[in-house]
């Protein structure tokens, strides 16, 4: 059974100033929800200028402020998190502790028919190759501090009984307008080149940020949706050659692929004096570990079965829209 949408109910949203979170705020508004969004005092709200978002400056480490954020809401969608850090404890503070604080706040005020939805990551599951994409019943074996922190946050949400519905959504790699992660890839493709990083990876799943947001909203609005869900674009993974062809379609020119050994990336990181947040993410220890695996593929059919969600874009469509956005924003 699929709900009719937000119907004017209030949702408390974290992470709305980010790439996925801003698309999520728009998708919730378009679905009929009223959106109250947590933000930092210095957060950039420009992507949501002109949209009727109730901004609430909130320290997610402060229990009282979390209660004020959640008060009167029918649903909580927790999208904020730490994706790059030097120490495992930083991931715990940013991903596990904030989830615990919001769950406790929700326990005070969410109605029995309310929902708490955590935006997690395929990293919480761990690697899965193109020949066997991850499904929700698979055992989880995260390989990075980030992945372990997301799994720990998931276990807080779905591993115990709460007086409201709970669900977790695990997107794979995200792309599309507003995303900076794929900017270098499209920058070089625009000049006719792309790279295969390492030799082990057989494939990756991709989903446009707007489609990932729509999948999360589908879970939020569907009363029977609970537990864990993967979200993808319907392909359950792309081989490197598929990605190259999608890039060619986007940039409308021949794109040649070169092999870049992981050893070269590790050396580049050492020559920089060690990776720090804010530097190219592909040089970070988490990303290098991600690349030294069989792949990052997932199967989103459970989400389709439970909510009716179907992605509207494939990788090429997403890359095309991202290029248009980059040019308009002056990023490319």
C-alpha positions in Angstrom: 0.0 0.0 0.0 1.4 3.4 -1.0 0.5 6.5 1.0 -0.9 9.6 -0.7 2.1 11.7 0.3 2.9 14.1 3.1 -0.6 15.7 3.2 0.8 18.8 4.9 2.4 16.8 7.7 5.7 18.0 9.2 9.0 16.2 8.6 12.2 17.0 10.5 15.2 16.7 8.1 18.9 16.8 8.7 21.6 17.4 6.0 19.4 19.7 3.9 22.3 22.0 2.9 24.2 19.1 1.3 24.0 17.6 -2.2 21.6 14.7 -1.4 19.9 16.5 1.4 18.9 19.5 -0.7 17.3 17.2 -3.3 15.6 15.4 -0.5 14.1 18.6 0.9 12.7 19.5 -2.6 11.3 16.0 -3.0 9.6 16.1 0.4 8.1 19.5 -0.4 6.9 18.3 -3.8 5.3 15.2 -2.0 3.3 17.5 0.2 5.3 17.6 3.4 6.2 20.6 5.4 9.9 20.6 5.9 11.8 21.7 9.0 15.5 21.5 8.3 18.4 21.4 10.7 21.4 23.5 9.7 24.6 25.0 11.1 24.8 28.8 11.6 27.1 29.1 8.6 25.4 26.5 6.4 24.8 27.4 2.8 21.1 27.3 2.1 21.3 28.7 -1.4 20.2 25.5 -3.2 16.8 25.9 -1.4 16.4 29.6 -1.9 12.7 30.4 -2.5 11.5 27.0 -1.2 9.2 27.1 2.0 11.7 25.4 4.3 11.6 26.1 8.0 15.3 26.4 8.9 16.3 25.5 12.4 19.9 26.1 13.6 20.6 22.8 15.5 23.5 21.2 17.1 22.8 17.5 16.6 25.0 16.7 19.6 22.7 18.7 21.9 19.7 16.6 23.1 17.6 19.7 23.9 18.1 21.1 20.4 17.3 17.7 18.8 14.0 17.6 20.8 13.1 21.1 19.5 13.9 20.0 15.9 11.7 16.9 16.2 8.8 18.5 18.2 5.5 18.3 16.3 7.0 16.3 13.4 5.3 13.2 11.9 8.6 11.9 10.5 12.3 12.3 10.9 14.7 11.8 8.0 18.3 11.8 9.1 20.5 12.6 6.1 23.4 14.5 7.8 26.6 12.7 8.4 30.4 12.6 8.3 31.8 11.1 5.0 35.5 12.0 5.4 37.5 12.1 8.6 41.0 11.2 9.9 39.9 9.2 12.9 37.3 6.5 13.4 36.0 8.3 16.5 35.1 11.3 14.3 32.9 9.0 12.2 31.3 7.7 15.4 30.5 11.2 16.6 29.2 12.4 13.3 27.2 9.3 12.3 26.4 7.2 15.4 26.0 9.7 18.2 23.8 12.0 16.1 21.6 9.1 15.2 21.3 8.1 18.9 20.4 11.7 19.9 17.7 12.0 17.2 16.2 8.7 18.0 15.9 9.7 21.7 14.3 13.0 20.7 11.9 11.2 18.4 10.9 8.8 21.2 9.5 11.8 23.1 7.3 13.2 20.4 6.8 11.2 17.2 3.3 9.7 16.9 2.8 5.9 16.8 2.2 6.1 13.1 5.3 8.3 12.5 8.5 7.3 10.9 12.2 7.6 11.4 14.2 7.1 8.2 18.0 6.9 8.3 20.0 7.7 5.1 22.9 5.2 5.3 25.2 3.9 2.6 26.2 0.8 0.6 29.4 1.1 2.6 27.5 -0.2 5.7 27.0 -3.5 3.8 30.5 -3.7 2.3 31.8 -4.7 -1.1 29.7 -6.6 -3.7 30.8 -7.4 -7.2 28.8 -7.1 -10.4 28.3 -10.8 -10.5 26.5 -10.8 -7.1 25.0 -7.3 -6.2 24.2 -6.7 -2.6 20.7 -7.5 -1.3 19.2 -6.7 2.0 19.5 -10.2 3.4 23.2 -10.4 2.9 25.5 -10.3 6.0 27.2 -6.9 6.4 31.0 -6.7 6.2 32.0 -3.0 6.1 35.7 -2.5 5.4 36.2 1.2 6.4 35.7 3.3 9.5 33.0 5.2 7.6 31.2 2.0 6.7 31.4 0.6 10.2 30.0 3.9 11.6 27.0 3.8 9.2 26.3 0.2 10.1 26.4 1.0 13.8 23.9 3.9 13.2 21.7 1.5 11.3 21.7 -1.0 14.2 20.4 1.8 16.5 17.5 2.4 14.1 16.4 -1.1 13.2 18.1 -3.3 15.8 15.7 -2.5 18.6 12.0 -1.7 19.1 10.9 1.9 18.8 7.3 3.2 19.3 7.3 4.3 15.6 8.2 2.9 12.2 11.9 2.8 11.3 13.7 2.3 8.0 17.1 2.6 6.6 18.0 3.5 2.9 21.4 2.6 1.6 22.3 4.6 -1.6 25.4 3.5 -3.6 27.6 6.1 -5.4 25.6 9.3 -6.1 25.9 11.5 -9.1 24.0 14.3 -10.8 23.5 18.1 -10.5 25.0 19.7 -7.4 27.4 16.8 -6.8 31.1 17.6 -6.7 32.3 14.0 -6.3 32.0 13.2 -10.0 33.2 16.6 -11.2 36.8 15.4 -11.8 35.5 12.4 -13.8 33.4 14.6 -16.0 36.1 17.2 -16.3 38.5 14.7 -17.8 35.9 13.0 -19.9 35.1 16.4 -21.4 38.7 16.4 -22.6 38.4 12.8 -23.9 39.8 10.7 -21.0 38.7 8.6 -18.1 40.5 6.2 -15.8 40.1 2.7 -14.5 41.3 2.8 -10.9 42.9 -0.4 -9.9 42.3 -3.9 -11.4 39.9 -5.6 -9.0 36.6 -3.7 -9.2 34.2 -5.5 -11.6 31.5 -2.8 -11.3 29.7 -0.1 -9.3 26.1 0.9 -8.8 25.2 4.5 -9.5 22.1 6.6 -8.7 21.3 10.2 -9.5 20.9 12.3 -6.3 17.3 13.3 -7.3 16.3 9.6 -7.8 17.9 8.7 -4.4 15.9 11.4 -2.8 12.7 10.1 -4.5 13.5 6.6 -3.2 13.9 7.9 0.4 10.6 9.9 0.1 8.9 6.7 -1.1 10.0 4.9 2.1 9.0 7.9 4.2 5.5 8.1 2.8 4.7 4.3 2.6 3.3 3.1 5.9 4.3 -0.5 5.4 7.9 0.3 4.4 10.3 -0.8 7.2 13.7 -2.3 7.6 16.6 -1.8 5.2 16.5 -0.9 1.5 19.0 -0.4 -1.3 18.3 2.2 -3.9 19.8 2.1 -7.4 18.9 3.2 -10.9 17.6 -0.2 -12.0 20.9 -1.5 -13.4 22.3 -3.2 -10.3 25.8 -2.1 -11.4 27.9 -0.7 -14.2 31.2 -2.2 -15.5 34.0 0.2 -16.2 33.2 0.0 -19.9 29.5 0.9 -19.2 30.7 4.0 -17.3 33.0 4.9 -20.2 30.1 4.7 -22.7 27.8 6.7 -20.4 30.5 9.4 -20.3 30.9 9.4 -24.1 27.1 9.9 -24.4 27.3 12.8 -21.9 30.2 14.7 -23.4 29.4 13.7 -27.1 32.9 12.7 -28.0 35.3 9.8 -27.8 36.5 9.0 -24.3 39.6 6.9 -23.9 40.3 4.8 -20.8 43.6 4.5 -19.0 44.5 2.2 -16.2 45.7 3.8 -13.0 47.3 1.4 -10.5 46.3 1.8 -6.9 50.0 1.9 -6.0 50.3 5.2 -7.9 47.4 6.7 -6.0 48.9 5.6 -2.7 52.3 7.1 -3.7 50.5 10.4 -4.7 49.0 10.5 -1.2 52.3 10.0 0.5 54.0 12.7 -1.6 51.3 15.1 -0.5 52.3 14.4 3.1 49.3 12.2 3.9 45.7 12.7 3.1 43.6 15.3 4.9 39.8 16.1 4.6 39.3 18.5 1.8 41.9 17.0 -0.5 41.0 14.7 -3.5 38.8 12.0 -1.9 40.3 9.3 -4.2 43.6 9.7 -2.2 41.9 9.1 1.1 42.5 5.8 2.9 38.7 4.9 2.9 38.5 5.5 -0.9 41.6 3.5 -1.6 40.2 0.6 0.5 37.0 0.9 -1.5 38.9 0.6 -4.8 40.8 -2.5 -3.7 37.7 -4.7 -3.7 35.5 -6.7 -6.2 33.1 -3.8 -6.5 30.2 -1.8 -5.1 27.0 -3.1 -6.6 23.5 -3.3 -5.1 20.0 -4.5 -6.2 17.1 -2.2 -5.4 14.3 -4.5 -6.2 13.0 -4.7 -2.6 12.4 -0.9 -2.7 10.4 -1.3 -5.9 8.4 -4.2 -4.4 7.5 -2.3 -1.2 7.0 1.2 -2.4 6.7 1.2 -6.2 9.8 3.4 -6.6 11.5 3.4 -10.0 14.4 5.6 -10.9 13.9 8.0 -13.7 17.5 8.4 -14.9 20.4 6.1 -15.8 24.1 7.1 -15.5 24.3 8.8 -18.9 21.2 10.9 -18.2 22.6 11.9 -14.8 26.0 12.8 -16.3 24.3 14.9 -19.0 22.4 16.9 -16.4 25.5 17.2 -14.2 27.5 18.7 -17.0 24.7 21.2 -17.7 24.7 22.1 -14.0 28.5 22.4 -13.8 28.6 24.8 -16.8 25.9 27.0 -15.4 27.5 27.0 -12.0 30.9 27.8 -13.4 32.4 24.6 -12.0 33.6 23.3 -15.4 
